[in-house]
Amino acid sequence: MSAAPPSAPMPQEPVEPLELLQLGTDVDEPCLRADAARNRARLLEAAARLVAERGADGITMEEVAAAARVGKGTVFRRFGDRTGLLTALLDHSEKKFQAAFLTGPPPLGPGAPPVERLRAFGVAALRRTADELELQLAAEPDAGRRFTNAPRRVRRHHVALLLREAVPDADCDLLAHTLMGQLDPALIHHLIRQCGMPPERLEAAWVDLVDRVTGSANSC
């Protein structure tokens, strides 16, 4: 009886060039008329002010329109719905974060070993989410788009690439989903707001998880 063939290696998703996938959907932003650009800026300023005063859950499209002194239809035409408006508020922060881990200085950016970059990525993501928790929760996509929207895909792809460097024999695509679960805004809200855990504990847990997954716990 012939010997069993060797097991096939775990399939990985193809590695594609990583692009800077931005959160905002305003690809025509430079072409906005001057009055439309002013209205957009006023709406975002008004929305940011309302979120700061009473949290993202406490604002409506109508209130934002009134605070910006524009018609309600202007808000809906510009952002589509409440989630679109809150997403636009997160746009600047998301672009800065992506630039930091894709092209910024190490250890978050290129130039550090992959495990160090993974540690730094999670800590930076946790701190950003803690600072913007209400806004991130309110702007969360629905279940059908939660794992396919551009910002989440680029972050997960980044984590998977670093895992491939650190543990090339692992199922890095699935493992990236697992690691990203610890950075979910709803979980962070539960742990910090409902369980009373300090953010530093979550950061330490992330570093510990990365070290255990990559086998780096004893090589620090």
ChimeraX attribute file (.defattr): number of C-alpha atoms within 10 A of each C-alpha:
attribute: neighborCount
match mode: 1-to-1
recipient: residues
	/A:1	3
	/A:2	4
	/A:3	5
	/A:4	6
	/A:5	6
	/A:6	6
	/A:7	6
	/A:8	6
	/A:9	9
	/A:10	9
	/A:11	10
	/A:12	13
	/A:13	11
	/A:14	7
	/A:15	10
	/A:16	8
	/A:17	7
	/A:18	12
	/A:19	11
	/A:20	15
	/A:21	16
	/A:22	20
	/A:23	20
	/A:24	19
	/A:25	13
	/A:26	13
	/A:27	8
	/A:28	7
	/A:29	11
	/A:30	9
	/A:31	10
	/A:32	12
	/A:33	10
	/A:34	10
	/A:35	9
	/A:36	14
	/A:37	14
	/A:38	12
	/A:39	19
	/A:40	21
	/A:41	13
	/A:42	18
	/A:43	26
	/A:44	19
	/A:45	16
	/A:46	19
	/A:47	24
	/A:48	18
	/A:49	14
	/A:50	18
	/A:51	19
	/A:52	12
	/A:53	11
	/A:54	11
	/A:55	15
	/A:56	22
	/A:57	12
	/A:58	11
	/A:59	16
	/A:60	14
	/A:61	21
	/A:62	16
	/A:63	15
	/A:64	26
	/A:65	21
	/A:66	13
	/A:67	16
	/A:68	20
	/A:69	13
	/A:70	16
	/A:71	12
	/A:72	15
	/A:73	12
	/A:74	16
	/A:75	23
	/A:76	16
	/A:77	9
	/A:78	15
	/A:79	19
	/A:80	13
	/A:81	14
	/A:82	19
	/A:83	17
	/A:84	18
	/A:85	23
	/A:86	23
	/A:87	22
	/A:88	20
	/A:89	22
	/A:90	18
	/A:91	16
	/A:92	13
	/A:93	13
	/A:94	19
	/A:95	16
	/A:96	12
	/A:97	18
	/A:98	21
	/A:99	14
	/A:100	18
	/A:101	21
	/A:102	18
	/A:103	13
	/A:104	15
	/A:105	13
	/A:106	16
	/A:107	19
	/A:108	24
	/A:109	20
	/A:110	15
	/A:111	13
	/A:112	14
	/A:113	14
	/A:114	22
	/A:115	23
	/A:116	21
	/A:117	20
	/A:118	28
	/A:119	20
	/A:120	21
	/A:121	22
	/A:122	24
	/A:123	22
	/A:124	17
	/A:125	18
	/A:126	23
	/A:127	15
	/A:128	15
	/A:129	20
	/A:130	16
	/A:131	11
	/A:132	15
	/A:133	20
	/A:134	19
	/A:135	22
	/A:136	21
	/A:137	18
	/A:138	17
	/A:139	20
	/A:140	17
	/A:141	16
	/A:142	9
	/A:143	8
	/A:144	8
	/A:145	11
	/A:146	12
	/A:147	14
	/A:148	12
	/A:149	15
	/A:150	17
	/A:151	19
	/A:152	17
	/A:153	14
	/A:154	19
	/A:155	22
	/A:156	20
	/A:157	22
	/A:158	19
	/A:159	23
	/A:160	25
	/A:161	19
	/A:162	19
	/A:163	24
	/A:164	18
	/A:165	14
	/A:166	20
	/A:167	15
	/A:168	12
	/A:169	11
	/A:170	17
	/A:171	17
	/A:172	24
	/A:173	19
	/A:174	14
	/A:175	16
	/A:176	20
	/A:177	15
	/A:178	12
	/A:179	19
	/A:180	17
	/A:181	13
	/A:182	17
	/A:183	18
	/A:184	16
	/A:185	22
	/A:186	16
	/A:187	13
	/A:188	22
	/A:189	18
	/A:190	12
	/A:191	16
	/A:192	15
	/A:193	12
	/A:194	10
	/A:195	10
	/A:196	10
	/A:197	14
	/A:198	11
	/A:199	16
	/A:200	12
	/A:201	11
	/A:202	20
	/A:203	20
	/A:204	13
	/A:205	15
	/A:206	22
	/A:207	20
	/A:208	14
	/A:209	17
	/A:210	19
	/A:211	19
	/A:212	12
	/A:213	17
	/A:214	17
	/A:215	13
	/A:216	15
	/A:217	13
	/A:218	7
	/A:219	6
	/A:220	7
